[in-house]
């Protein structure tokens, strides 16, 4: 007879850049209400379902691997979220933004309507809870807002649509349509002719995620 | 679904008292003491003397001040205004800070052995060193003079009821060790001179009674009218440096927010990890993952209502999750 391991896994959390910003703003946005799990760093090609020693050894190459410490940049972590889907799912949801990269001239606008492929038996669908879209450097956009979702969370996220102050912080909005307009501020460019960032879109029902590069081109 | 809402029961707030060594080098007892000739000669040197742990003079450990109610022991600010000196300013400063009444005086000692002082030395510990407060019972300071040494501590372990001056908790500075006079006579006080001083943990401040110290080891302040600034500060510094032993701990309250992240057996068994699928259509990489998917939890993200990632925690090694397993992870957030 052996003892069962009754220990709870305890981990120390660090604040992200966004978390520190929310705390500094003191406007109630630093309010943890939900969590998500991710398997960043895991390479499932290391999983070996043909291991000669049997099922207990399938994950041998993953089980005991050491993990890196958390990164404080919210755009560099929680990249691959775990998701809840019905058992027997053969195809995982995939996002389609209609763009593999976005290039905008200064002041130009674009509306993106994400769709989810292979979700709950549908070839192509719009998710009911909408999509969250995170720009890693909000200074690149003069306006940035979501449309189509009227939940409190979406309304709160979409309220502050114009932020081009301070340093490069991310901003998340929620909607079924994502509207963005490139900044007209010249000083951000310095001696460069383009600015680059990333746009990460996550399906709020499916957890499907897609990150594409976004480039703003200086016009004058 | 990738996000799971936390319930009220998933949050627990806990406050823990943390004590640690106070000095910047992490040592329990400071044995070497240095001062800066630049600071001493500068305008701040008229009021206080900064003491460092090393001759690199980078980290101030504490400051020494001499305060006098009549302004003795330092130079007049202006020769035409008699009596207004840095030691008088310091006295007024600590009177306002501690006594909270301009008509009160500093009394060292208790019961029938009380000395009402017109002057005192101050050891003011750097805020970043003592964090929230000095840890009572950890003070052990040795002073050395021409008549030998005295070993001083607070009397926190000899008293059962907290005493306050104004709104500040105070302990008497007595002869003894580790917060107690032990078997010493007079409860560690000096006959007819009261205690050796007062210790204010929350202020990070120790007041020393020059009369008691002088009576014991013949170290005393200079009480000359319109004299050179900072002379008495140096006197106490030299006594501390010769004593070669100053032990003190800090105390702070760490408030932690514990969040319990619970993943039920049916949840979080699939992943958006690109290595979990093959091709661009999202098919799972192994056929046995269709009915028996297996994921590995490495990261926990804490979000607000607008899906902004506020805090993140990493596990030390991957935690297996499948339809037969539930996971409970306690995430600790310190403030």
Boltz contact constraints between the chains, C-beta under 6 A:
constraints:
  - contact:
      token1: [A, 8]
      token2: [B, 328]
      max_distance: 6.0
  - contact:
      token1: [A, 8]
      token2: [B, 330]
      max_distance: 6.0
  - contact:
      token1: [A, 9]
      token2: [B, 329]
      max_distance: 6.0
  - contact:
      token1: [A, 10]
      token2: [B, 330]
      max_distance: 6.0
  - contact:
      token1: [A, 11]
      token2: [B, 313]
      max_distance: 6.0
  - contact:
      token1: [A, 11]
      token2: [B, 315]
      max_distance: 6.0
  - contact:
      token1: [A, 11]
      token2: [B, 331]
      max_distance: 6.0
  - contact:
      token1: [A, 12]
      token2: [B, 332]
      max_distance: 6.0
  - contact:
      token1: [A, 13]
      token2: [B, 311]
      max_distance: 6.0
  - contact:
      token1: [A, 13]
      token2: [B, 313]
      max_distance: 6.0
  - contact:
      token1: [A, 13]
      token2: [B, 331]
      max_distance: 6.0
  - contact:
      token1: [A, 13]
      token2: [B, 333]
      max_distance: 6.0
  - contact:
      token1: [A, 15]
      token2: [B, 311]
      max_distance: 6.0
  - contact:
      token1: [A, 16]
      token2: [B, 309]
      max_distance: 6.0
  - contact:
      token1: [A, 16]
      token2: [B, 312]
      max_distance: 6.0
  - contact:
      token1: [A, 18]
      token2: [B, 308]
      max_distance: 6.0
  - contact:
      token1: [A, 18]
      token2: [B, 309]
      max_distance: 6.0
  - contact:
      token1: [A, 19]
      token2: [B, 310]
      max_distance: 6.0
  - contact:
      token1: [A, 19]
      token2: [B, 311]
      max_distance: 6.0
  - contact:
      token1: [A, 22]
      token2: [B, 310]
      max_distance: 6.0
  - contact:
      token1: [A, 29]
      token2: [B, 304]
      max_distance: 6.0
  - contact:
      token1: [A, 31]
      token2: [B, 304]
      max_distance: 6.0
  - contact:
      token1: [A, 32]
      token2: [B, 302]
      max_distance: 6.0
  - contact:
      token1: [A, 32]
      token2: [B, 310]
      max_distance: 6.0
  - contact:
      token1: [A, 33]
      token2: [B, 304]
      max_distance: 6.0
  - contact:
      token1: [A, 33]
      token2: [B, 305]
      max_distance: 6.0
  - contact:
      token1: [A, 34]
      token2: [B, 3]
      max_distance: 6.0
  - contact:
      token1: [A, 34]
      token2: [B, 5]
      max_distance: 6.0
  - contact:
      token1: [A, 34]
      token2: [B, 6]
      max_distance: 6.0
  - contact:
      token1: [A, 34]
      token2: [B, 303]
      max_distance: 6.0
  - contact:
      token1: [A, 35]
      token2: [B, 4]
      max_distance: 6.0
  - contact:
      token1: [A, 35]
      token2: [B, 261]
      max_distance: 6.0
  - contact:
      token1: [A, 35]
      token2: [B, 302]
      max_distance: 6.0
  - contact:
      token1: [A, 36]
      token2: [B, 2]
      max_distance: 6.0
  - contact:
      token1: [A, 36]
      token2: [B, 3]
      max_distance: 6.0
  - contact:
      token1: [A, 36]
      token2: [B, 301]
      max_distance: 6.0
  - contact:
      token1: [A, 37]
      token2: [B, 268]
      max_distance: 6.0
  - contact:
      token1: [A, 37]
      token2: [B, 297]
      max_distance: 6.0
  - contact:
      token1: [A, 37]
      token2: [B, 300]
      max_distance: 6.0
  - contact:
      token1: [A, 38]
      token2: [B, 299]
      max_distance: 6.0
  - contact:
      token1: [A, 39]
      token2: [B, 271]
      max_distance: 6.0
  - contact:
      token1: [A, 39]
      token2: [B, 273]
      max_distance: 6.0
  - contact:
      token1: [A, 39]
      token2: [B, 295]
      max_distance: 6.0
  - contact:
      token1: [A, 39]
      token2: [B, 296]
      max_distance: 6.0
  - contact:
      token1: [A, 39]
      token2: [B, 298]
      max_distance: 6.0
  - contact:
      token1: [A, 40]
      token2: [B, 298]
      max_distance: 6.0
  - contact:
      token1: [A, 40]
      token2: [B, 299]
      max_distance: 6.0
  - contact:
      token1: [A, 41]
      token2: [B, 298]
      max_distance: 6.0
  - contact:
      token1: [A, 42]
      token2: [B, 296]
      max_distance: 6.0
  - contact:
      token1: [A, 43]
      token2: [B, 275]
      max_distance: 6.0
  - contact:
      token1: [A, 44]
      token2: [B, 275]
      max_distance: 6.0
  - contact:
      token1: [A, 44]
      token2: [B, 276]
      max_distance: 6.0
  - contact:
      token1: [A, 44]
      token2: [B, 285]
      max_distance: 6.0
  - contact:
      token1: [A, 45]
      token2: [B, 275]
      max_distance: 6.0
  - contact:
      token1: [A, 49]
      token2: [B, 286]
      max_distance: 6.0
  - contact:
      token1: [A, 49]
      token2: [B, 288]
      max_distance: 6.0
  - contact:
      token1: [A, 62]
      token2: [B, 296]
      max_distance: 6.0
  - contact:
      token1: [A, 62]
      token2: [B, 318]
      max_distance: 6.0
  - contact:
      token1: [A, 67]
      token2: [B, 298]
      max_distance: 6.0
  - contact:
      token1: [A, 67]
      token2: [B, 314]
      max_distance: 6.0
  - contact:
      token1: [A, 70]
      token2: [B, 312]
      max_distance: 6.0
  - contact:
      token1: [A, 70]
      token2: [B, 314]
      max_distance: 6.0
  - contact:
      token1: [A, 74]
      token2: [B, 309]
      max_distance: 6.0
  - contact:
      token1: [A, 77]
      token2: [B, 312]
      max_distance: 6.0
  - contact:
      token1: [A, 78]
      token2: [B, 299]
      max_distance: 6.0
  - contact:
      token1: [A, 78]
      token2: [B, 301]
      max_distance: 6.0
  - contact:
      token1: [A, 78]
      token2: [B, 309]
      max_distance: 6.0
  - contact:
      token1: [A, 80]
      token2: [B, 271]
      max_distance: 6.0
  - contact:
      token1: [A, 80]
      token2: [B, 272]
      max_distance: 6.0
  - contact:
      token1: [A, 80]
      token2: [B, 273]
      max_distance: 6.0
  - contact:
      token1: [A, 81]
      token2: [B, 2]
      max_distance: 6.0
  - contact:
      token1: [A, 81]
      token2: [B, 272]
      max_distance: 6.0
  - contact:
      token1: [A, 82]
      token2: [B, 268]
      max_distance: 6.0
  - contact:
      token1: [A, 82]
      token2: [B, 271]
      max_distance: 6.0
  - contact:
      token1: [A, 82]
      token2: [B, 295]
      max_distance: 6.0
  - contact:
      token1: [A, 83]
      token2: [B, 2]
      max_distance: 6.0
  - contact:
      token1: [A, 83]
      token2: [B, 270]
      max_distance: 6.0
  - contact:
      token1: [A, 84]
      token2: [B, 1]
      max_distance: 6.0
  - contact:
      token1: [A, 84]
      token2: [B, 267]
      max_distance: 6.0
  - contact:
      token1: [A, 84]
      token2: [B, 268]
      max_distance: 6.0
  - contact:
      token1: [A, 85]
      token2: [B, 270]
      max_distance: 6.0
  - contact:
      token1: [A, 88]
      token2: [B, 291]
      max_distance: 6.0
  - contact:
      token1: [A, 90]
      token2: [B, 290]
      max_distance: 6.0
  - contact:
      token1: [A, 91]
      token2: [B, 282]
      max_distance: 6.0
  - contact:
      token1: [A, 91]
      token2: [B, 283]
      max_distance: 6.0
  - contact:
      token1: [A, 92]
      token2: [B, 277]
      max_distance: 6.0
  - contact:
      token1: [A, 92]
      token2: [B, 282]
      max_distance: 6.0
  - contact:
      token1: [A, 94]
      token2: [B, 282]
      max_distance: 6.0
  - contact:
      token1: [A, 118]
      token2: [B, 282]
      max_distance: 6.0
  - contact:
      token1: [A, 132]
      token2: [B, 307]
      max_distance: 6.0
  - contact:
      token1: [A, 153]
      token2: [B, 305]
      max_distance: 6.0
  - contact:
      token1: [A, 153]
      token2: [B, 306]
      max_distance: 6.0
  - contact:
      token1: [A, 156]
      token2: [B, 306]
      max_distance: 6.0
  - contact:
      token1: [A, 157]
      token2: [B, 306]
      max_distance: 6.0
  - contact:
      token1: [A, 172]
      token2: [B, 307]
      max_distance: 6.0
  - contact:
      token1: [A, 172]
      token2: [B, 308]
      max_distance: 6.0
  - contact:
      token1: [A, 207]
      token2: [B, 2]
      max_distance: 6.0
  - contact:
      token1: [A, 207]
      token2: [B, 272]
      max_distance: 6.0
  - contact:
      token1: [A, 209]
      token2: [B, 272]
      max_distance: 6.0
